[in-house]
Amino acid sequence: MAAITPQLIKELREKTGAGFTDCKHALEAAQGDLQAAIEYLRQRGAVLAAKRADRIAREGVVLAATDEQGKRAVLLELNCETDFVARNQEFVEFATALLNALLEHDVPSEEALWALDVGGKTLGNWRDELVAKVGEKVQLRRYHVLSTDGFFAAYVHAGSRLAAVVEVGLAQPPEAIRPLLRDLAMQVAAMQPDYVSRTHVPEDVYAHELELYRQQALAEGKTAEVAERIARGRAEKFFQERCLLEQAYIRDPHRTVADVLAEAQPTVGVPIEVRRFWRYFLGETEHGGR
């Protein structure tokens, strides 16, 4: 049995990120064999992960990014059990590693993602080591891998609880308007539109809103004719709140998003078409432009 020295414990801590006591116990169990101790910690993490499979993980981070060409984008939500762990640097680094792996590799399934080798160990091993260290369930709740012949822009809000991706029809937008495209993603994150434009609103959704406003006006004692006018006026408000292009632009509420895009058109020489968008908010289901 090799001597379990402070230096050996330090080396194991540097390789795994586990705490002093866990590393000491692992080396004792492995009789001083460093590689065996690393495997011991990984197996312990896997066991803890299995034990915590039924635990509720509501905290965590949401992230989004694109490749350099803007042709590929990824959003993901990685959960843990407490906000304390969600703010842990190693948890965030692991989430970022998952994001980069999905950006750089064509992964057919989540199982294949966990099998990817990153820096000499699989992402599954890394996850198990992280679980062993933080003592919480770590769960990849959802992710989207997107590709386009247009261009993606991404935005992650401070605190990594909210992120968005916007797809536009420009193949290679000039650098001068890329900040504007990022602002579009910020707009989606902050203002939470449901549709790109009013033409994307399903007829049944519009009809439901119109009838709701009509009944509200009638309940206020308005005549049928007046109630109809009021309902259609309030429906315009619905479009302005729920459709991205009709929303007030976050950086200048005196202009709509459509106005800002029209003003940027001379820079690119063609209309800037917003195709779709995606938004992740921690703990909620996804939102996508339709």
N, C-alpha and C positions, 0 to 999 in steps of 0.2 A: 504493500500500500504506500503510495506516494504521500509525502508530508503535505498536509493542508495548511499552507502558509498564507499570511495576509496578501502576499503578492499574487498567489494563485486565485484567491477569492476575488481580488481586484480584477484580474484578467477575465474571470468568468462574468463578473458584473459588466465589464466593458463590452463583452461579446453578446450578452443577452439582455442587459438592462434590468435584470432582476435585483431584488434587494439583497443586502448583506447576509441576512439570516437565511434566506432561501438558497443563496449560492453556497453558503457553508454546509447546509443540510444536503444539497445536491452533491457536493464534492465528497461528503462523508458517505452518502449512499453509493457513489461511484468509486469509492476507495481512492480518491485523488486523481482519477482519470478525467481530464478536462473535457474531452469529446463526449464521454459517457455522461458527464454531468450536464452538458448542454442538452443531450437527448432526454435526460431525466426531467429537466425543466420543461422541455417541449411536451413530453407525455403528461406531466402534471397539469400543464395548461390545457391539454386536450380533455383530460378528465374533468377539470373544473368547468370547461366549456359545456361538456355534456351534462354536468350536474345543474348548470344554470340555464339549460335550454328552455325551461318553462318560465324563467324570470322575465319580467317586463322591462324592456329597454326603451325608454322614451326620450332620453337625452342623446346628445351626439352632435354631429356636424353635417351640413350639406355643402357640397363643393361642386364647382363647374369649371371647365376649361376647354380650350380649343387647341388644335395643333397650330403650328406657325403659319400654315397656308389658309387656315380658317375653313378647311374642308371636312374636318372631323371634330366632333364635340362630345363631351361626356358630362353627365350630371350623376351624382350619387348621394345617398344618405347612409351614413354609418352611425349606428346607435350604440349607446352604452346605458348604464343605469342611472348615473348621477352627472350633474353639471360639473362637478369637481373633476371627474375623469374626462369629460368632454373637452375641458380646457387644458388637459395634460398634454405637454408637448409631444410625447411619444405616441399618444393616441392620434393627434393631428398629423404627425409624420406618417403614421400607418395609413390613415385615410388618404393622404396625398399620394402615397405609394400605390394604393389601389387605383386612384384616379389616373395616374401616369401609366400604369400597366394597361388600363382599358384604352387609353389614348394610343399607346404604342403597339398593342398587340390585338389581333383578331381573336377574340375569346368566344367560343361558341356557347359556353354555359358558365354558370357560377362555379361549378365543380372544376372546370378547366382553369378558371381564374385562380382558385386556391392552389392549384398545382403549378402555377408559374413560378420559376426560379428568379428571385431578386436578391442579388448580392450574396449568393451561396446558400440561400434557404428559400423554401417555398413561401408564398404568401400565407398559406395555411399554417405553416410552422410559426411564422411571425405572429399571426393572430393568436395562436395558442400560447406563445411566450408572453404576449401582451396580456392575455386573460390571466395567466399565472401571476403576472406582476401587479396588475391593478385590482384583481379579485372581483371583476365584474363581467357580466355577459357583454360580448362585443358582436354585433350583428350587422351585416350588410343588408339593410332593409330593402333597398331598391337602387337601380341604376339604369341609365339610358345611354346607349352609344349611338350617335347620330352621324350621318354622312350626307354630303350635298355637292351639287355641281355649282352652287352659289357660294355663300359665305356665312359663317357663324360668328357671332360675337357673344361673349359670356360676361357675366357679372356675379360676384359673390359679395353679399353685404357683410359689413363688419360684424364679427362674432360667428360667422359661418353657420347661421341658422336659416338663411334665405339665399337662394341663387336662381339665376335665370339664364337662358340661352335664346337668342333670336336668330332666325334664318332670313337672309335677304337674297334677292335674285342676282346680285352682282357677283360675277365670277372672281374678280380681283379688284376690290375697291381701293382707290388711292389712299395713301396714308393720311391725307388731310381730313378724310371723313370717318376714319376708323374710331376716333373718340366719340363721334356722333352715334355710331353703331353700338358702341359700348353703352352709351347713354340710353339707347333703346332698350337694351337688356336691363339696365337699371330701372327704367320706366316700368317694364313688365314686373320686376321684383317689387317695386314700391307701390305701384298703383293697381296691381292685380286685375288687369283686364281679362275678360273671358274669350274675346274674339278679336281678330285682326281688324275687321271692319264690319259695318252693318250688313254687307252682303254675305257675311259668314254666319250671321245669326239665323238659326233655323226658324222656319215660319211658325212652327208650333210654339216656340219660345216667345217670339214676338207677339203672337196672338194671345198667349197667356198673360203677358205683361199688359197688353192693351186692355184686355177684359178686366184685369185687376184694377187698373187706373179708372176705367169706366165705372165700375161698381163703387169705387171710393167716392167718385164725384156724385153719383146718384145718391149715395148715403149722406152726402153733405147737402142734399136738397136741390141739386141742379137738375135742370130739364135734360131730357135725353140728348137734345141737340148740343146743349152747352157741355154736357158730360162727355160727348164724343170729342169736341174740340179740346177739352182739358186733357182727356186721355191721350190724344195724339201729341199734345205738347209735352206731357210727362214722358211719353215714349221717346221723344227726342233727348230728354235728360238721361234716359236709360242708355241710349246709344253713346252719349258723351261720357258716361261713366264706365261702361262695360266694353267699349270697342277701342282698341289701342290707338288707331289713327285719329279718333275723334276726341281723345283725352287731351286735357291741358298739358302741355309739355312741362316736365318737372323743373327744367332750368329757366323757363319763361312761361308762366301760366297765361300770359296774354296771347299765346300762339298755341295752336293744336300741334300734335305730332305730325299730322299730314302737312301742315304749313311748313314746319321745319324741314321735312324731307323734300318738299317742293323747292324750297330755297336752296337746298344743297344740290339739286339736280344739275345745274350748270357745271359743277365741279366734276361730275362723272359723265355728263353728256347724255344720260338716259334716266328715265324715272327710277327711283329707288323703291323696288317692290319688297314689301314685307310679306314673306310667305307664311311662316309659322313661328310660334314661340313655345317654350316650355318653362315651367316654374316649379321649383321645389321649396316647400316650407317645412321646417323640421316638424315631424309628427303628423303632417297632413298628406292627403293624396295629391298626386301631380295635377298640374293645370297645363293645358296646351292650347295654343291658338288654333282655331278651326276655320 
